[in-house]
């Protein structure tokens, strides 16, 4: 299974459900695998560092399947592609 995100910070009760149905409580430093389901309870939040480098903040009371559709782009642009051109 491929890593999709690393947990940067957790506030409150945040869990992840694996493909085998097991649930584990998340803490900073944990790895979330592709196709696992992240759940935040009332008042809980999570900050994730996605495999593509973006930071994703998860609000309270969410139930999110973690997969490639959460990635910003398939290819990270080079510095030259992302640079602002001045006319």
PyMOL Python script that loads the backbone (N, CA, C, O; Angstrom):
from pymol import cmd

cmd.read_pdbstr("""\
ATOM      1  N   UNK A   1       0.832  -1.169   0.000  1.00  0.00           N
ATOM      2  CA  UNK A   1       0.000   0.000   0.000  1.00  0.00           C
ATOM      3  C   UNK A   1       0.881   1.238   0.000  1.00  0.00           C
ATOM      4  O   UNK A   1       1.938   1.240   0.630  1.00  0.00           O
ATOM      5  N   UNK A   2       0.471   2.274  -0.685  1.00  0.00           N
ATOM      6  CA  UNK A   2       1.285   3.470  -0.809  1.00  0.00           C
ATOM      7  C   UNK A   2       0.921   4.515   0.241  1.00  0.00           C
ATOM      8  O   UNK A   2      -0.248   4.723   0.564  1.00  0.00           O
ATOM      9  N   UNK A   3       1.935   5.148   0.748  1.00  0.00           N
ATOM     10  CA  UNK A   3       1.737   6.238   1.710  1.00  0.00           C
ATOM     11  C   UNK A   3       1.099   7.418   0.992  1.00  0.00           C
ATOM     12  O   UNK A   3       1.552   7.803  -0.086  1.00  0.00           O
ATOM     13  N   UNK A   4       0.048   8.001   1.579  1.00  0.00           N
ATOM     14  CA  UNK A   4      -0.587   9.169   0.976  1.00  0.00           C
ATOM     15  C   UNK A   4      -0.364  10.419   1.809  1.00  0.00           C
ATOM     16  O   UNK A   4      -0.372  11.529   1.278  1.00  0.00           O
ATOM     17  N   UNK A   5      -0.164  10.245   3.132  1.00  0.00           N
ATOM     18  CA  UNK A   5       0.026  11.420   3.982  1.00  0.00           C
ATOM     19  C   UNK A   5       0.715  11.041   5.285  1.00  0.00           C
ATOM     20  O   UNK A   5       0.693   9.891   5.725  1.00  0.00           O
ATOM     21  N   UNK A   6       1.333  12.068   5.885  1.00  0.00           N
ATOM     22  CA  UNK A   6       1.914  11.941   7.216  1.00  0.00           C
ATOM     23  C   UNK A   6       1.169  12.921   8.117  1.00  0.00           C
ATOM     24  O   UNK A   6       0.906  14.057   7.721  1.00  0.00           O
ATOM     25  N   UNK A   7       0.834  12.485   9.316  1.00  0.00           N
ATOM     26  CA  UNK A   7       0.114  13.332  10.267  1.00  0.00           C
ATOM     27  C   UNK A   7       1.104  14.303  10.898  1.00  0.00           C
ATOM     28  O   UNK A   7       2.095  13.895  11.502  1.00  0.00           O
ATOM     29  N   UNK A   8       0.816  15.604  10.747  1.00  0.00           N
ATOM     30  CA  UNK A   8       1.664  16.644  11.323  1.00  0.00           C
ATOM     31  C   UNK A   8       1.173  17.007  12.721  1.00  0.00           C
ATOM     32  O   UNK A   8       1.970  17.141  13.649  1.00  0.00           O
ATOM     33  N   UNK A   9      -0.153  17.167  12.869  1.00  0.00           N
ATOM     34  CA  UNK A   9      -0.720  17.548  14.163  1.00  0.00           C
ATOM     35  C   UNK A   9      -2.142  17.023  14.276  1.00  0.00           C
ATOM     36  O   UNK A   9      -2.849  16.878  13.279  1.00  0.00           O
ATOM     37  N   UNK A  10      -2.549  16.738  15.519  1.00  0.00           N
ATOM     38  CA  UNK A  10      -3.903  16.257  15.797  1.00  0.00           C
ATOM     39  C   UNK A  10      -4.426  16.982  17.026  1.00  0.00           C
ATOM     40  O   UNK A  10      -3.715  17.138  18.019  1.00  0.00           O
ATOM     41  N   UNK A  11      -5.673  17.424  16.949  1.00  0.00           N
ATOM     42  CA  UNK A  11      -6.368  17.982  18.096  1.00  0.00           C
ATOM     43  C   UNK A  11      -7.652  17.194  18.266  1.00  0.00           C
ATOM     44  O   UNK A  11      -8.444  17.099  17.329  1.00  0.00           O
ATOM     45  N   UNK A  12      -7.873  16.631  19.432  1.00  0.00           N
ATOM     46  CA  UNK A  12      -9.090  15.869  19.675  1.00  0.00           C
ATOM     47  C   UNK A  12      -8.999  14.440  19.174  1.00  0.00           C
ATOM     48  O   UNK A  12      -7.908  13.902  18.981  1.00  0.00           O
ATOM     49  N   UNK A  13     -10.164  13.830  18.965  1.00  0.00           N
ATOM     50  CA  UNK A  13     -10.249  12.423  18.582  1.00  0.00           C
ATOM     51  C   UNK A  13     -10.289  12.266  17.059  1.00  0.00           C
ATOM     52  O   UNK A  13     -11.301  12.541  16.415  1.00  0.00           O
ATOM     53  N   UNK A  14      -9.164  11.818  16.506  1.00  0.00           N
ATOM     54  CA  UNK A  14      -9.045  11.573  15.065  1.00  0.00           C
ATOM     55  C   UNK A  14      -8.625  10.117  14.884  1.00  0.00           C
ATOM     56  O   UNK A  14      -7.653   9.660  15.485  1.00  0.00           O
ATOM     57  N   UNK A  15      -9.368   9.400  14.050  1.00  0.00           N
ATOM     58  CA  UNK A  15      -9.059   7.992  13.805  1.00  0.00           C
ATOM     59  C   UNK A  15      -8.934   7.743  12.311  1.00  0.00           C
ATOM     60  O   UNK A  15      -9.342   8.561  11.486  1.00  0.00           O
ATOM     61  N   UNK A  16      -8.357   6.589  11.986  1.00  0.00           N
ATOM     62  CA  UNK A  16      -8.290   6.148  10.603  1.00  0.00           C
ATOM     63  C   UNK A  16      -8.714   4.684  10.576  1.00  0.00           C
ATOM     64  O   UNK A  16      -8.354   3.893  11.448  1.00  0.00           O
ATOM     65  N   UNK A  17      -9.495   4.348   9.541  1.00  0.00           N
ATOM     66  CA  UNK A  17      -9.958   2.978   9.357  1.00  0.00           C
ATOM     67  C   UNK A  17      -9.197   2.385   8.182  1.00  0.00           C
ATOM     68  O   UNK A  17      -9.258   2.904   7.067  1.00  0.00           O
ATOM     69  N   UNK A  18      -8.479   1.295   8.436  1.00  0.00           N
ATOM     70  CA  UNK A  18      -7.707   0.624   7.396  1.00  0.00           C
ATOM     71  C   UNK A  18      -8.602  -0.188   6.476  1.00  0.00           C
ATOM     72  O   UNK A  18      -9.786  -0.380   6.754  1.00  0.00           O
ATOM     73  N   UNK A  19      -8.033  -0.660   5.388  1.00  0.00           N
ATOM     74  CA  UNK A  19      -8.781  -1.466   4.425  1.00  0.00           C
ATOM     75  C   UNK A  19      -9.290  -2.767   5.036  1.00  0.00           C
ATOM     76  O   UNK A  19     -10.273  -3.340   4.565  1.00  0.00           O
ATOM     77  N   UNK A  20      -8.621  -3.227   6.080  1.00  0.00           N
ATOM     78  CA  UNK A  20      -9.055  -4.467   6.747  1.00  0.00           C
ATOM     79  C   UNK A  20     -10.126  -4.208   7.802  1.00  0.00           C
ATOM     80  O   UNK A  20     -10.588  -5.138   8.463  1.00  0.00           O
ATOM     81  N   UNK A  21     -10.529  -2.920   7.962  1.00  0.00           N
ATOM     82  CA  UNK A  21     -11.592  -2.572   8.903  1.00  0.00           C
ATOM     83  C   UNK A  21     -11.131  -2.202  10.289  1.00  0.00           C
ATOM     84  O   UNK A  21     -11.945  -1.795  11.118  1.00  0.00           O
ATOM     85  N   UNK A  22      -9.842  -2.333  10.568  1.00  0.00           N
ATOM     86  CA  UNK A  22      -9.346  -1.969  11.894  1.00  0.00           C
ATOM     87  C   UNK A  22      -9.248  -0.453  12.026  1.00  0.00           C
ATOM     88  O   UNK A  22      -8.887   0.245  11.079  1.00  0.00           O
ATOM     89  N   UNK A  23      -9.575   0.040  13.213  1.00  0.00           N
ATOM     90  CA  UNK A  23      -9.533   1.476  13.493  1.00  0.00           C
ATOM     91  C   UNK A  23      -8.378   1.757  14.439  1.00  0.00           C
ATOM     92  O   UNK A  23      -8.165   1.032  15.411  1.00  0.00           O
ATOM     93  N   UNK A  24      -7.625   2.828  14.141  1.00  0.00           N
ATOM     94  CA  UNK A  24      -6.555   3.235  15.043  1.00  0.00           C
ATOM     95  C   UNK A  24      -6.635   4.742  15.280  1.00  0.00           C
ATOM     96  O   UNK A  24      -7.033   5.503  14.398  1.00  0.00           O
ATOM     97  N   UNK A  25      -6.256   5.151  16.468  1.00  0.00           N
ATOM     98  CA  UNK A  25      -6.230   6.569  16.828  1.00  0.00           C
ATOM     99  C   UNK A  25      -4.973   7.181  16.236  1.00  0.00           C
ATOM    100  O   UNK A  25      -3.884   6.618  16.350  1.00  0.00           O
ATOM    101  N   UNK A  26      -5.129   8.347  15.598  1.00  0.00           N
ATOM    102  CA  UNK A  26      -3.978   8.994  14.969  1.00  0.00           C
ATOM    103  C   UNK A  26      -3.272   9.929  15.928  1.00  0.00           C
ATOM    104  O   UNK A  26      -3.889  10.552  16.792  1.00  0.00           O
ATOM    105  N   UNK A  27      -1.944  10.010  15.751  1.00  0.00           N
ATOM    106  CA  UNK A  27      -1.110  10.947  16.491  1.00  0.00           C
ATOM    107  C   UNK A  27      -0.073  11.513  15.523  1.00  0.00           C
ATOM    108  O   UNK A  27       0.160  10.945  14.456  1.00  0.00           O
ATOM    109  N   UNK A  28       0.534  12.606  15.888  1.00  0.00           N
ATOM    110  CA  UNK A  28       1.562  13.223  15.048  1.00  0.00           C
ATOM    111  C   UNK A  28       2.634  12.197  14.710  1.00  0.00           C
ATOM    112  O   UNK A  28       3.092  11.448  15.573  1.00  0.00           O
ATOM    113  N   UNK A  29       3.026  12.176  13.446  1.00  0.00           N
ATOM    114  CA  UNK A  29       4.055  11.259  12.970  1.00  0.00           C
ATOM    115  C   UNK A  29       3.521  10.006  12.311  1.00  0.00           C
ATOM    116  O   UNK A  29       4.260   9.308  11.616  1.00  0.00           O
ATOM    117  N   UNK A  30       2.231   9.706  12.522  1.00  0.00           N
ATOM    118  CA  UNK A  30       1.638   8.514  11.903  1.00  0.00           C
ATOM    119  C   UNK A  30       1.544   8.677  10.386  1.00  0.00           C
ATOM    120  O   UNK A  30       1.483   9.792   9.867  1.00  0.00           O
ATOM    121  N   UNK A  31       1.535   7.563   9.704  1.00  0.00           N
ATOM    122  CA  UNK A  31       1.411   7.521   8.247  1.00  0.00           C
ATOM    123  C   UNK A  31       0.013   7.028   7.879  1.00  0.00           C
ATOM    124  O   UNK A  31      -0.494   6.071   8.466  1.00  0.00           O
ATOM    125  N   UNK A  32      -0.604   7.693   6.900  1.00  0.00           N
ATOM    126  CA  UNK A  32      -1.897   7.263   6.370  1.00  0.00           C
ATOM    127  C   UNK A  32      -1.646   6.677   4.989  1.00  0.00           C
ATOM    128  O   UNK A  32      -0.988   7.288   4.147  1.00  0.00           O
ATOM    129  N   UNK A  33      -2.177   5.493   4.773  1.00  0.00           N
ATOM    130  CA  UNK A  33      -1.998   4.793   3.506  1.00  0.00           C
ATOM    131  C   UNK A  33      -3.138   5.117   2.535  1.00  0.00           C
ATOM    132  O   UNK A  33      -4.231   5.505   2.947  1.00  0.00           O
ATOM    133  N   UNK A  34      -2.860   4.952   1.251  1.00  0.00           N
ATOM    134  CA  UNK A  34      -3.860   5.172   0.213  1.00  0.00           C
ATOM    135  C   UNK A  34      -5.088   4.304   0.483  1.00  0.00           C
ATOM    136  O   UNK A  34      -4.957   3.124   0.807  1.00  0.00           O
ATOM    137  N   UNK A  35      -6.275   4.883   0.351  1.00  0.00           N
ATOM    138  CA  UNK A  35      -7.585   4.237   0.498  1.00  0.00           C
ATOM    139  C   UNK A  35      -8.022   4.001   1.936  1.00  0.00           C
ATOM    140  O   UNK A  35      -9.065   3.386   2.157  1.00  0.00           O
ATOM    141  N   UNK A  36      -7.263   4.467   2.922  1.00  0.00           N
ATOM    142  CA  UNK A  36      -7.748   4.420   4.296  1.00  0.00           C
ATOM    143  C   UNK A  36      -8.738   5.572   4.496  1.00  0.00           C
ATOM    144  O   UNK A  36      -8.722   6.546   3.742  1.00  0.00           O
ATOM    145  N   UNK A  37      -9.599   5.458   5.513  1.00  0.00           N
ATOM    146  CA  UNK A  37     -10.611   6.478   5.778  1.00  0.00           C
ATOM    147  C   UNK A  37     -10.284   7.211   7.067  1.00  0.00           C
ATOM    148  O   UNK A  37     -10.143   6.597   8.125  1.00  0.00           O
ATOM    149  N   UNK A  38     -10.167   8.531   6.969  1.00  0.00           N
ATOM    150  CA  UNK A  38      -9.865   9.376   8.115  1.00  0.00           C
ATOM    151  C   UNK A  38     -11.168   9.921   8.682  1.00  0.00           C
ATOM    152  O   UNK A  38     -12.040  10.358   7.931  1.00  0.00           O
ATOM    153  N   UNK A  39     -11.305   9.897  10.015  1.00  0.00           N
ATOM    154  CA  UNK A  39     -12.523  10.381  10.681  1.00  0.00           C
ATOM    155  C   UNK A  39     -12.144  11.345  11.793  1.00  0.00           C
ATOM    156  O   UNK A  39     -11.321  11.024  12.650  1.00  0.00           O
ATOM    157  N   UNK A  40     -12.752  12.533  11.776  1.00  0.00           N
ATOM    158  CA  UNK A  40     -12.582  13.484  12.871  1.00  0.00           C
ATOM    159  C   UNK A  40     -13.910  13.599  13.609  1.00  0.00           C
ATOM    160  O   UNK A  40     -14.972  13.689  12.995  1.00  0.00           O
ATOM    161  N   UNK A  41     -13.831  13.596  14.933  1.00  0.00           N
ATOM    162  CA  UNK A  41     -15.022  13.720  15.773  1.00  0.00           C
ATOM    163  C   UNK A  41     -15.311  15.197  16.039  1.00  0.00           C
ATOM    164  O   UNK A  41     -14.561  16.068  15.599  1.00  0.00           O
ATOM    165  N   UNK A  42     -16.389  15.475  16.753  1.00  0.00           N
ATOM    166  CA  UNK A  42     -16.758  16.844  17.117  1.00  0.00           C
ATOM    167  C   UNK A  42     -15.587  17.536  17.813  1.00  0.00           C
ATOM    168  O   UNK A  42     -15.043  17.020  18.789  1.00  0.00           O
ATOM    169  N   UNK A  43     -15.209  18.701  17.305  1.00  0.00           N
ATOM    170  CA  UNK A  43     -14.112  19.474  17.882  1.00  0.00           C
ATOM    171  C   UNK A  43     -12.718  19.010  17.506  1.00  0.00           C
ATOM    172  O   UNK A  43     -11.738  19.650  17.889  1.00  0.00           O
ATOM    173  N   UNK A  44     -12.601  17.916  16.768  1.00  0.00           N
ATOM    174  CA  UNK A  44     -11.284  17.380  16.399  1.00  0.00           C
ATOM    175  C   UNK A  44     -10.811  17.956  15.068  1.00  0.00           C
ATOM    176  O   UNK A  44     -11.617  18.303  14.205  1.00  0.00           O
ATOM    177  N   UNK A  45      -9.515  18.051  14.920  1.00  0.00           N
ATOM    178  CA  UNK A  45      -8.897  18.537  13.678  1.00  0.00           C
ATOM    179  C   UNK A  45      -7.612  17.752  13.426  1.00  0.00           C
ATOM    180  O   UNK A  45      -7.000  17.202  14.341  1.00  0.00           O
ATOM    181  N   UNK A  46      -7.227  17.723  12.152  1.00  0.00           N
ATOM    182  CA  UNK A  46      -5.956  17.078  11.804  1.00  0.00           C
ATOM    183  C   UNK A  46      -5.251  17.916  10.743  1.00  0.00           C
ATOM    184  O   UNK A  46      -5.888  18.517   9.879  1.00  0.00           O
ATOM    185  N   UNK A  47      -3.938  17.941  10.827  1.00  0.00           N
ATOM    186  CA  UNK A  47      -3.112  18.593   9.818  1.00  0.00           C
ATOM    187  C   UNK A  47      -2.242  17.509   9.202  1.00  0.00           C
ATOM    188  O   UNK A  47      -1.514  16.807   9.903  1.00  0.00           O
ATOM    189  N   UNK A  48      -2.329  17.382   7.874  1.00  0.00           N
ATOM    190  CA  UNK A  48      -1.617  16.320   7.166  1.00  0.00           C
ATOM    191  C   UNK A  48      -0.638  16.905   6.159  1.00  0.00           C
ATOM    192  O   UNK A  48      -0.914  17.925   5.528  1.00  0.00           O
ATOM    193  N   UNK A  49       0.507  16.249   6.016  1.00  0.00           N
ATOM    194  CA  UNK A  49       1.438  16.572   4.943  1.00  0.00           C
ATOM    195  C   UNK A  49       1.239  15.504   3.881  1.00  0.00           C
ATOM    196  O   UNK A  49       1.595  14.342   4.075  1.00  0.00           O
ATOM    197  N   UNK A  50       0.662  15.918   2.752  1.00  0.00           N
ATOM    198  CA  UNK A  50       0.351  14.973   1.687  1.00  0.00           C
ATOM    199  C   UNK A  50       1.619  14.560   0.957  1.00  0.00           C
ATOM    200  O   UNK A  50       2.633  15.256   1.020  1.00  0.00           O
ATOM    201  N   UNK A  51       1.562  13.439   0.271  1.00  0.00           N
ATOM    202  CA  UNK A  51       2.725  12.910  -0.452  1.00  0.00           C
ATOM    203  C   UNK A  51       3.221  13.876  -1.524  1.00  0.00           C
ATOM    204  O   UNK A  51       4.396  13.845  -1.891  1.00  0.00           O
ATOM    205  N   UNK A  52       2.323  14.745  -2.034  1.00  0.00           N
ATOM    206  CA  UNK A  52       2.733  15.706  -3.057  1.00  0.00           C
ATOM    207  C   UNK A  52       3.295  16.993  -2.458  1.00  0.00           C
ATOM    208  O   UNK A  52       3.644  17.914  -3.196  1.00  0.00           O
ATOM    209  N   UNK A  53       3.387  17.069  -1.121  1.00  0.00           N
ATOM    210  CA  UNK A  53       3.987  18.223  -0.459  1.00  0.00           C
ATOM    211  C   UNK A  53       2.992  19.252   0.057  1.00  0.00           C
ATOM    212  O   UNK A  53       3.380  20.139   0.817  1.00  0.00           O
ATOM    213  N   UNK A  54       1.740  19.168  -0.324  1.00  0.00           N
ATOM    214  CA  UNK A  54       0.777  20.143   0.168  1.00  0.00           C
ATOM    215  C   UNK A  54       0.343  19.796   1.588  1.00  0.00           C
ATOM    216  O   UNK A  54       0.401  18.638   2.000  1.00  0.00           O
ATOM    217  N   UNK A  55      -0.094  20.812   2.331  1.00  0.00           N
ATOM    218  CA  UNK A  55      -0.613  20.613   3.680  1.00  0.00           C
ATOM    219  C   UNK A  55      -2.128  20.630   3.580  1.00  0.00           C
ATOM    220  O   UNK A  55      -2.709  21.527   2.968  1.00  0.00           O
ATOM    221  N   UNK A  56      -2.760  19.640   4.182  1.00  0.00           N
ATOM    222  CA  UNK A  56      -4.210  19.509   4.146  1.00  0.00           C
ATOM    223  C   UNK A  56      -4.727  19.576   5.578  1.00  0.00           C
ATOM    224  O   UNK A  56      -4.312  18.796   6.436  1.00  0.00           O
ATOM    225  N   UNK A  57      -5.647  20.526   5.831  1.00  0.00           N
ATOM    226  CA  UNK A  57      -6.252  20.671   7.148  1.00  0.00           C
ATOM    227  C   UNK A  57      -7.618  20.013   7.114  1.00  0.00           C
ATOM    228  O   UNK A  57      -8.430  20.311   6.238  1.00  0.00           O
ATOM    229  N   UNK A  58      -7.878  19.121   8.057  1.00  0.00           N
ATOM    230  CA  UNK A  58      -9.148  18.408   8.123  1.00  0.00           C
ATOM    231  C   UNK A  58      -9.955  18.979   9.288  1.00  0.00           C
ATOM    232  O   UNK A  58      -9.486  18.999  10.426  1.00  0.00           O
ATOM    233  N   UNK A  59     -11.163  19.439   8.995  1.00  0.00           N
ATOM    234  CA  UNK A  59     -12.046  20.058   9.982  1.00  0.00           C
ATOM    235  C   UNK A  59     -12.757  18.997  10.821  1.00  0.00           C
ATOM    236  O   UNK A  59     -12.697  17.808  10.506  1.00  0.00           O
ATOM    237  N   UNK A  60     -13.433  19.432  11.893  1.00  0.00           N
ATOM    238  CA  UNK A  60     -14.200  18.500  12.727  1.00  0.00           C
ATOM    239  C   UNK A  60     -15.345  17.829  11.952  1.00  0.00           C
ATOM    240  O   UNK A  60     -15.854  18.359  10.964  1.00  0.00           O
ATOM    241  N   UNK A  61     -15.724  16.655  12.437  1.00  0.00           N
ATOM    242  CA  UNK A  61     -16.862  15.897  11.927  1.00  0.00           C
ATOM    243  C   UNK A  61     -16.755  15.565  10.434  1.00  0.00           C
ATOM    244  O   UNK A  61     -17.709  15.744   9.677  1.00  0.00           O
ATOM    245  N   UNK A  62     -15.590  15.084  10.031  1.00  0.00           N
ATOM    246  CA  UNK A  62     -15.348  14.690   8.643  1.00  0.00           C
ATOM    247  C   UNK A  62     -15.106  13.188   8.560  1.00  0.00           C
ATOM    248  O   UNK A  62     -14.642  12.559   9.511  1.00  0.00           O
ATOM    249  N   UNK A  63     -15.430  12.640   7.412  1.00  0.00           N
ATOM    250  CA  UNK A  63     -15.218  11.223   7.117  1.00  0.00           C
ATOM    251  C   UNK A  63     -14.671  11.193   5.687  1.00  0.00           C
ATOM    252  O   UNK A  63     -15.446  11.274   4.733  1.00  0.00           O
ATOM    253  N   UNK A  64     -13.361  11.078   5.526  1.00  0.00           N
ATOM    254  CA  UNK A  64     -12.717  11.268   4.226  1.00  0.00           C
ATOM    255  C   UNK A  64     -11.922  10.037   3.827  1.00  0.00           C
ATOM    256  O   UNK A  64     -11.067   9.558   4.572  1.00  0.00           O
ATOM    257  N   UNK A  65     -12.221   9.534   2.635  1.00  0.00           N
ATOM    258  CA  UNK A  65     -11.398   8.452   2.083  1.00  0.00           C
ATOM    259  C   UNK A  65     -10.140   9.086   1.504  1.00  0.00           C
ATOM    260  O   UNK A  65     -10.214   9.945   0.626  1.00  0.00           O
ATOM    261  N   UNK A  66      -9.001   8.659   1.996  1.00  0.00           N
ATOM    262  CA  UNK A  66      -7.726   9.243   1.594  1.00  0.00           C
ATOM    263  C   UNK A  66      -7.225   8.544   0.331  1.00  0.00           C
ATOM    264  O   UNK A  66      -6.794   7.391   0.371  1.00  0.00           O
ATOM    265  N   UNK A  67      -7.291   9.262  -0.787  1.00  0.00           N
ATOM    266  CA  UNK A  67      -6.806   8.693  -2.043  1.00  0.00           C
ATOM    267  C   UNK A  67      -6.205   9.786  -2.914  1.00  0.00           C
ATOM    268  O   UNK A  67      -6.127  10.946  -2.509  1.00  0.00           O
ATOM    269  N   UNK A  68      -5.784   9.407  -4.109  1.00  0.00           N
ATOM    270  CA  UNK A  68      -5.083  10.330  -4.999  1.00  0.00           C
ATOM    271  C   UNK A  68      -5.923  11.527  -5.427  1.00  0.00           C
ATOM    272  O   UNK A  68      -5.367  12.523  -5.891  1.00  0.00           O
ATOM    273  N   UNK A  69      -7.252  11.460  -5.285  1.00  0.00           N
ATOM    274  CA  UNK A  69      -8.090  12.591  -5.676  1.00  0.00           C
ATOM    275  C   UNK A  69      -7.857  13.803  -4.769  1.00  0.00           C
ATOM    276  O   UNK A  69      -8.258  14.915  -5.112  1.00  0.00           O
ATOM    277  N   UNK A  70      -7.219  13.599  -3.623  1.00  0.00           N
ATOM    278  CA  UNK A  70      -6.915  14.700  -2.713  1.00  0.00           C
ATOM    279  C   UNK A  70      -5.630  15.427  -3.082  1.00  0.00           C
ATOM    280  O   UNK A  70      -5.333  16.486  -2.529  1.00  0.00           O
ATOM    281  N   UNK A  71      -4.875  14.868  -4.002  1.00  0.00           N
ATOM    282  CA  UNK A  71      -3.620  15.481  -4.410  1.00  0.00           C
ATOM    283  C   UNK A  71      -3.902  16.696  -5.279  1.00  0.00           C
ATOM    284  O   UNK A  71      -4.859  16.727  -6.053  1.00  0.00           O
ATOM    285  N   UNK A  72      -3.037  17.699  -5.128  1.00  0.00           N
ATOM    286  CA  UNK A  72      -3.219  18.946  -5.859  1.00  0.00           C
ATOM    287  C   UNK A  72      -2.988  18.745  -7.360  1.00  0.00           C
ATOM    288  O   UNK A  72      -3.784  19.199  -8.181  1.00  0.00           O
ATOM    289  N   UNK A  73      -1.919  18.080  -7.701  1.00  0.00           N
ATOM    290  CA  UNK A  73      -1.596  17.817  -9.098  1.00  0.00           C
ATOM    291  C   UNK A  73      -0.892  16.469  -9.186  1.00  0.00           C
ATOM    292  O   UNK A  73      -0.377  15.957  -8.193  1.00  0.00           O
ATOM    293  N   UNK A  74      -0.879  15.911 -10.377  1.00  0.00           N
ATOM    294  CA  UNK A  74      -0.149  14.662 -10.577  1.00  0.00           C
ATOM    295  C   UNK A  74       1.346  14.893 -10.622  1.00  0.00           C
ATOM    296  O   UNK A  74       2.135  14.038 -10.220  1.00  0.00           O
ATOM    297  N   UNK A  75       1.728  16.071 -11.120  1.00  0.00           N
ATOM    298  CA  UNK A  75       3.145  16.399 -11.255  1.00  0.00           C
ATOM    299  C   UNK A  75       3.396  17.732 -10.574  1.00  0.00           C
ATOM    300  O   UNK A  75       2.697  18.707 -10.847  1.00  0.00           O
ATOM    301  N   UNK A  76       4.369  17.786  -9.704  1.00  0.00           N
ATOM    302  CA  UNK A  76       4.734  19.038  -9.066  1.00  0.00           C
ATOM    303  C   UNK A  76       5.507  19.878 -10.074  1.00  0.00           C
ATOM    304  O   UNK A  76       6.474  19.399 -10.666  1.00  0.00           O
ATOM    305  N   UNK A  77       5.083  21.150 -10.279  1.00  0.00           N
ATOM    306  CA  UNK A  77       5.777  21.978 -11.260  1.00  0.00           C
ATOM    307  C   UNK A  77       7.202  22.300 -10.813  1.00  0.00           C
ATOM    308  O   UNK A  77       7.494  22.368  -9.619  1.00  0.00           O
ATOM    309  N   UNK A  78       8.064  22.492 -11.777  1.00  0.00           N
ATOM    310  CA  UNK A  78       9.428  22.912 -11.466  1.00  0.00           C
ATOM    311  C   UNK A  78       9.383  24.374 -11.039  1.00  0.00           C
ATOM    312  O   UNK A  78       8.371  25.045 -11.236  1.00  0.00           O
ATOM    313  N   UNK A  79      10.462  24.868 -10.460  1.00  0.00           N
ATOM    314  CA  UNK A  79      10.526  26.270 -10.041  1.00  0.00           C
ATOM    315  C   UNK A  79      10.297  27.197 -11.242  1.00  0.00           C
ATOM    316  O   UNK A  79       9.636  28.229 -11.128  1.00  0.00           O
ATOM    317  N   UNK A  80      10.857  26.806 -12.394  1.00  0.00           N
ATOM    318  CA  UNK A  80      10.713  27.630 -13.599  1.00  0.00           C
ATOM    319  C   UNK A  80       9.245  27.655 -14.062  1.00  0.00           C
ATOM    320  O   UNK A  80       8.747  28.705 -14.466  1.00  0.00           O
ATOM    321  N   UNK A  81       8.557  26.512 -14.006  1.00  0.00           N
ATOM    322  CA  UNK A  81       7.151  26.469 -14.412  1.00  0.00           C
ATOM    323  C   UNK A  81       6.264  27.262 -13.470  1.00  0.00           C
ATOM    324  O   UNK A  81       5.257  27.826 -13.898  1.00  0.00           O
ATOM    325  N   UNK A  82       6.624  27.315 -12.180  1.00  0.00           N
ATOM    326  CA  UNK A  82       5.808  27.993 -11.192  1.00  0.00           C
ATOM    327  C   UNK A  82       6.140  29.477 -11.047  1.00  0.00           C
ATOM    328  O   UNK A  82       5.421  30.215 -10.373  1.00  0.00           O
ATOM    329  N   UNK A  83       7.229  29.911 -11.679  1.00  0.00           N
ATOM    330  CA  UNK A  83       7.672  31.304 -11.534  1.00  0.00           C
ATOM    331  C   UNK A  83       6.724  32.265 -12.231  1.00  0.00           C
ATOM    332  O   UNK A  83       6.146  31.954 -13.272  1.00  0.00           O
ATOM    333  N   UNK A  84       6.579  33.440 -11.630  1.00  0.00           N
ATOM    334  CA  UNK A  84       5.755  34.499 -12.207  1.00  0.00           C
ATOM    335  C   UNK A  84       6.575  35.199 -13.273  1.00  0.00           C
ATOM    336  O   UNK A  84       7.724  35.569 -13.031  1.00  0.00           O
ATOM    337  N   UNK A  85       6.002  35.382 -14.438  1.00  0.00           N
ATOM    338  CA  UNK A  85       6.679  36.065 -15.525  1.00  0.00           C
ATOM    339  C   UNK A  85       6.369  37.559 -15.473  1.00  0.00           C
ATOM    340  O   UNK A  85       5.199  37.936 -15.426  1.00  0.00           O
ATOM    341  N   UNK A  86       7.369  38.398 -15.480  1.00  0.00           N
ATOM    342  CA  UNK A  86       7.185  39.843 -15.465  1.00  0.00           C
ATOM    343  C   UNK A  86       7.316  40.351 -16.888  1.00  0.00           C
ATOM    344  O   UNK A  86       8.312  40.107 -17.568  1.00  0.00           O
ATOM    345  N   UNK A  87       6.285  41.062 -17.321  1.00  0.00           N
ATOM    346  CA  UNK A  87       6.258  41.564 -18.709  1.00  0.00           C
ATOM    347  C   UNK A  87       7.025  42.828 -18.860  1.00  0.00           C
ATOM    348  O   UNK A  87       7.100  43.377 -19.960  1.00  0.00           O
TER     349      UNK A  87
END
""", "prot")
cmd.dss("prot")
cmd.show_as("cartoon", "prot")
cmd.util.cbc("prot")
cmd.orient("prot")
